Amino acid sequence: MTKAERYPELVRLWLQRPSEKRTGHDVLAFYGEMEQSHPELLSPRRAADNRYQELHSVLRNHIRWTP
């Protein structure tokens, strides 16, 4: 899958979560869920070191920041 295909799907799945589970702290849990259920949506394995950072970047405009 290309980034153009993966990124919107990641955002769609993120936005399906309840809003209280879309905070900055929840990105790690979501990453784990994606590794288990949709690994094809994450960066290819050769870029494994940056997979979490890339996911966080993709979701940055959709993360609910709490005070």
Secondary structure as the mmCIF struct_conf table of DSSP 4:
data_model
#
loop_
_struct_conf.conf_type_id
_struct_conf.id
_struct_conf.beg_label_comp_id
_struct_conf.beg_label_asym_id
_struct_conf.beg_label_seq_id
_struct_conf.end_label_comp_id
_struct_conf.end_label_asym_id
_struct_conf.end_label_seq_id
HELX_RH_AL_P HELX_RH_AL_P1 LYS A 3 LEU A 15
TURN_TY1_P TURN_TY1_P1 GLN A 16 GLN A 16
BEND BEND1 ARG A 17 ARG A 17
HELX_RH_3T_P HELX_RH_3T_P1 SER A 19 LYS A 21
STRN STRN1 THR A 23 THR A 23
HELX_RH_3T_P HELX_RH_3T_P2 GLY A 24 ASP A 26
HELX_RH_AL_P HELX_RH_AL_P2 VAL A 27 SER A 37
HELX_RH_3T_P HELX_RH_3T_P3 PRO A 39 LEU A 41
BEND BEND2 LEU A 42 LEU A 42
HELX_LH_PP_P HELX_LH_PP_P1 SER A 43 PRO A 44
HELX_RH_3T_P HELX_RH_3T_P4 ARG A 45 ASN A 50
HELX_RH_AL_P HELX_RH_AL_P3 ARG A 51 LEU A 59
HELX_RH_3T_P HELX_RH_3T_P5 ARG A 60 HIS A 62
STRN STRN2 ARG A 64 ARG A 64
#
